[in-house]
Amino acid sequence: MRQHLPSCGAFAVELLWDRRMKYCAVVVLLALALLGQSSFGEQVSYRDYKVYSIRVDSVEKHAVLKRWEDVKGVDFWDRAGYRVMIHPSLKEAFERFLTTNEFSYELIIEDVEATIEAERQYDQEYRRRKAASGRATVDFEHFWTNDEVNAYLDELAETYPSLVRVETIGTTYLGKPIKSITISTNNGVAGSKPVVFIDGGIHAREWAAVMSVVYLIHELVEHSSDYADMLNKDWVIIPVANPDGYEFSHTDNRMWRKNRFPATALCTGIDLNRNWGYQWAFSSNACSDAYAGTEAFSEPETQALSRVMRQYLNNIALYLAVHTFGDMILYPYGYAWPFIPVSNQAGHIALGELARDAVVAVGGPQYVVGNSAEILYTANGCSDDYAAGVIGVPYAYTLELTGGGNTGFDLPASQIMNVATQTFQIYRTMANNA
């Protein structure tokens, strides 16, 4: 099984004190980089990868820990709670670094691959059971593939033509359709009422975000009589905004984040949530998980989403970018620190707190409401900043949904319904009060 190994540059940044690393050879690393970025029909293994929860209680410590962000073999899952996944070869050096710099930390996952294997085994058993039962009904007991999501959208369009319209709004680098669904009592045509614009799955590995959005679609369409309040607005939803990456995370690399554009000969993928044309910033490391591309809107996925957003320029009342994980409701702007808030910051906070309280009322976690740069981290070229800063959407948010406890992105399938029904309260509360 292939594994991503740290580069010589990574060792140089943080492992200078370890003289035993002298065997690291550039030629070998280039070969390993190629293996790590390519697909040969087998799953990338995260055997013995470790995940740490780290307490960061000062700006100075944040800056010190940030040195590891672009080190190969290091993946910052969550910069709010600071859960960081590292390659097993970095364990001793990383723990030594944390101890030397007086960080409080806990090793919360000993073997990431074990959690992925459990997820994979559950899915295989689920599909066997469902095939044996002959049951074809829609359920939220497993994570859907991109093909399953698209097939469901097409089925809804055929079954509910007076409520639903499904369109292909663009095509990915690998030729996959990017599909949107419009839900409107005006024969599926949006624009006569205020629009709620939602996208999910722009980061490939965030499967729970996709399932949350699909559940919203299911409820609004198949149980529309229960949601007359929500259907006072039109809904434009892109459930899988990154089809190439989402499929790759199912077939090859569970922790894949970017799209699948070949950025360089060695590195694949653009972070689509750094590629929007508002406060976009160049980044030189094409191998980074946060690589922004060569220019704003270089990617067909962000071009497609922004094109539809501009189509409803004067109608969008609420924009939601659905991500995982971290229990956060974040408002713009996220590109600067000290942060620059949207003009109606108080309104964003008030609406976010209404949504937070609605989740708590159904037994869900208490989401943190705040500015994305303050609560999470600074980031340029993000979709919510574009929605607020260019489109002028009155209320724009990034939702970081509940993760799988210590497992983070790997939410157990048994928790899909809990997360989806809790998140539904966010959608409903925000749509009805925006």
N, C-alpha and C positions, 0 to 999 in steps of 0.2 A: 504494500500500500504506500502511496506517496505521502510525504509530509513536507510542510513548509519549514525550512530551516533558516536561522538568522544569517544575514550577510556579513562579510568581513567588515563592512562599514558599521553594521550594528555593533559588532564586538568592539570596534574602535571607539564608538561613542561612549559605551557604558562599561566595557570590560577590560579597560587598559591594565587594571591591576592583576589580571589573570594571565600570567605569562604562558600558561599551557595552551592558550588559544593560537599559538603561532602556526599550528598545522593548517589553519584555514587558508585555502588556496582559491584564487580568483576563478580559475578555470572550473574547479569543482562547483563553486557557488553559482556560476552562470548556468551550468547544467542543472543544478537543483532549482534555480529560478524558473528555468524552462519547464521542468517537471511540475512545479507548483502552479504554473499558470495555464498549463495545457490540459486537455481532456483526452484521456485514452480509454474512456468507457469504464473506469472504476472509480469508486468513491475515494475522495481525499480522506485520509485517516487523521484523527485528532487524538490518537492513542497517547495517553499520559500527558496531554496538554493540561495545564493547571489554570484555575481561575481564582484570583485573589479579590477579596473585598478590602479596600484600603480607605482609611479615614484621612481625609484631606481637610485640615482645619485652619488653613491660612493661605493667603495669596502666594506667599513665598514657597510653600510646599507644593502648591498647584504648579508653579513654574518649574520646580525641580522634577516633579513626576512627568511633566510634559515632555521632557527630553527623550522619553522612551516612545513617544507617539509614533514615530516613523521608523522605529527599529523593526527589522524583519523578524517575524516570529512573535510579535507583540500586538495584541488586538484589544483596544479599549472598548469594551462592550457598553459601558455606562459611565459617563464622566460626571454624573451627579453623585451616585453612590460609589463611583470608582471601582467597578468590577473589571478586572483586567485579565485577559487570557494570554498565557505565554507558552512558548515552545518548551518541552521538557528539558532541553539542554541549557535553558536559561534559569532554571529553578534556583540553583545555589547563588548565582550572581545577582538575580533579582531580589532574593530574600536578603542577601548581604547589603544590597543597595538600600532596601527599605529599613533595615536595622540601623545602618550607618547614619541615615538621614532621619531617624527617630519617627518613622511612620508606624502607626498602629494598623495592623492588618490581620486578616484571617484567610487561610486557605479554605475556600468553600467548595471547590470541585477538584477532586484528585485526578479524575480521568474524564475529560470531555467526551471522548469517543464512547464511553459507556452509556452516557445519556443519549447520544445519537443512536446507538445500537438499540436501546430500549424503544425509542421512538420508531425506528425502522421496523422492528419486530412487531410492535403494536399495529402499525399500518398494514403489514403483510397479513397478519392474523385477521384484522378487521375486513380486509378485502376478500379473504377466503370465506369468512362467515357470511358476508353479504352476497357473494356469488352463489354460495350454497343455498341461501334462503330465497334467492330469486327476487329479493326486495329491491325496488327501483326508486323508492321515495327519497326525497331530499332529506339529508340529515347533517348534523354538525358534530359527528362523532369522530371525524378524521380531518386531516388537512387536505384540501382539494388541490389538485394539480391545475396548471394554467388551462389545459384542455378541458378539464371538468368545469372550471369557472366559465369559460367561453361557451361551452355547450349549454350550460344553464341559462346564460344570458339570452342565447338564441331561442331557447325553449320558451322563456318568458315573453319575448317579443312576439312569438307565434301565438301563444296562448292568450295574451292580454294586449291585443293591438290598440285598444282604446286608452291604454294607460302607459304603454312602454314603447320606447324606440331604442334600438341597439344599432350603433354605427362603428365602423372601423375608422378611427381618427388618425391613424398613422401606422407605419410598419417599422419594425426594429431592424437593426443591422443584420440579424440572422433571418429576416423575412417573416417574422411572426406578427400577426395583427395586434394592434393596441386597441382594445374595445372600450367604448363608453356605453352606459345605459342612461337614458333620460326617462324619468318617471314624472308624469304630469297628467292631471285630469283633463288637460286639453289635448287629448289624443296623442299623448306622448311627446308633445311639442313644447319645449320650455321657452320662457321669455315673457309670457303674459302675466306672470306673478314673480315675486322675488325668488331668486335661485340659490339653492344650497349646492356648493361645488365641493366634491370630496374625491380625493385619490388615496389609494392604499398600495402598499407593496413597492414603493419606489426604491426601498432597500430590500434586496432579494430575500434575505434570510428572515425577514420579519413576517413570518407566516401568520401569526395571530392577528396582525393588522388586516391582512387580506380576508381572513375568515370573519372578522368583525364587520367589515364592509359588506361582505356577501350576505351575512345574516341581516343587516339593515335592509338590503335590497329584497331579500326574501320576505321580510315582514311588511314592508311598504307595498309590495306587489301582491303577494299571495294572501295577505290579510289586510288589504287596503281599507275595508270597512271599519276596522278598528282604529284607524289613524287619520281620521278626517282632519284633525288638528295639524298634523304634519304635512298633509297634502294641500294645505293652504299655500304652500310653497312648491316650486318645481325643484326637482333633484337631478343633478348631472353628476354621475359617479363613474370613476375609472377604478375598478377594483384591483386590477393588476397593472400598475404603471410601468413595470420593468419586467416584461414577459421573458426575455432571454435570461436575465439573471435569476428570476424566480424559478424557471425550469431547471437551470443549472444547479441551484441550491437543492433541488429535489433529486437530481440524477448524479451529480458529481461532487459537490462541495457544500455541505449543509451550512457552513458559515460564510458563504459568498454574499457580498454586499452590493457590488457595482453592477453595471450592465456588462455586455460581453464584447464591446468594441476593442479590437487589438490596438491598444494605445501605443505600444512600442513592440519591437521584436521579442522582448522578454516579458512584458507586462500587459495584462488584459484588463480592460474595464475602466469606466468613468463613474464616479460617484454622482448620480443624477440629482442628488439634493445639494450639490455644489455647482451645478451647471446652469442655473437660472440667471437671466440677464438683469439682475439688480445687485449692485455691490459685489459683482463677480470678481474673484481674485485668482491670478495665476499661481499655480503650484508646480514646482519642478519635479517632484517625485512621482513618476507615473505608476510606480508600484504601490503607492500608498492607497489604503482603502478610502481615503478622502480626496483622491485625485480629481481635480475640477475640469479636466479637459484642456484643450488648446485655446478655447475661447468660449464665451457664454453661448448657450444654445447650440453647441456643436453636435448634440445628440438628437436623433429622431424622436426619442421619448419625450424630452423636455420641449422640443418644437411642437409636438402634437398636443401636449397638455396646455401649453401657453396659447396655442392657436384657438383651442376651444374656450379657454378662459377669456380671451379677447373677444370671442364671439358673443359672450354674455357680459361684456364690459360694464354696461349700465344696469345690469340686473342682479349681479351676485351680491347677496346680503351677508353670506357666511361662507368662508373657505376653511376646510379642515384637511390637513395633511395627516394621515393616520400612520403612526409608527409604533414600534415597540423597542425598548421597554423602559419602565421606570415610574409609572403612576404620576404623570405630569401633564398639565394643561398649560401650554406655553404660548405667549403672544410675542409679536415682533417688537423691535428689530433685534436680530441676533448677530449682526455683523461687527459690532463695535463694543469695546469695553473701555471706560464706563459705558453702560448700555444707553442707547437712544430709544426712548419708548415711542410707540405710536401716539398720534395726537389725542385719541380717545382712550388713553391708558386706563382710566377709571372704569370706563364702560367694559373694556376687555376683562378687567379683574372681576367686576361684578358678575358678568355673564359666566366667566370661568368658575366662580364660586357657586353660582346656582347649579351648574353642571356637577361640580364636585359634591355638593350636598345631595343631589339626586342619586348619585352612585352610592353614597353612604346609606341613603334611605333604603336601598334594596340589598344591603349587606355587603357592598363592595368596599374596596380600600379608599382611604382618604387621599385623593390626588393633591399634589402640590400645584398651586396656581402661581404663575409668575412669568417674568421675561425670560426668553430662552437663553440669552447671553449670561444672565445672572444665575439662573437655576441650573442650566445644563453646561453650555460652553459657547464661545464665539464661533461663528461659522459664516462664511460668505457664500453668496449665490444660492440661497435657499428659497424654497417655493413659497413659504408663508411671507417672507420679506418681499418677494416679488408681488404676491397678491395684494399686500397692503401698500407697497411703495410705488408700484407701476399701475396695477389695475384699479387701485383705490377701493378695495373691498372694505366695507365698514368694520367687519369682524373677521380676523384671520388668525388661525391657531395651528400649532403642531400638537397633536396628541401623542403622548408616549404611554401606551397602554400597559396593563399589568403583564409582567413576564412570568416565567415559570419558577418563582421562588429563586433559589440559588442557581437554577439552570438557565435563567435568562431568556434567550431567544427560543430555547427548546421547550416551550410550553407543552406540558403533557396534553395529549388530545382529549383526555377526560375533563380538562378544564376549559375547553373551547366554549361550551355553552355558557358557563359562568361568566367568562370574560366578555363574550358577545352580548349577553343580555344586560350586563352592567354597563357596557359601553353604549348600548342602545339608549340608555337614559341620558348620556351626554348628547348624543345626536338629537334626541327629542327635545330636551330642555333648551339646547342652543338654538335649534331651528324655530322653536315656538317663542323665543324671547329675543332673538337677534333683531 
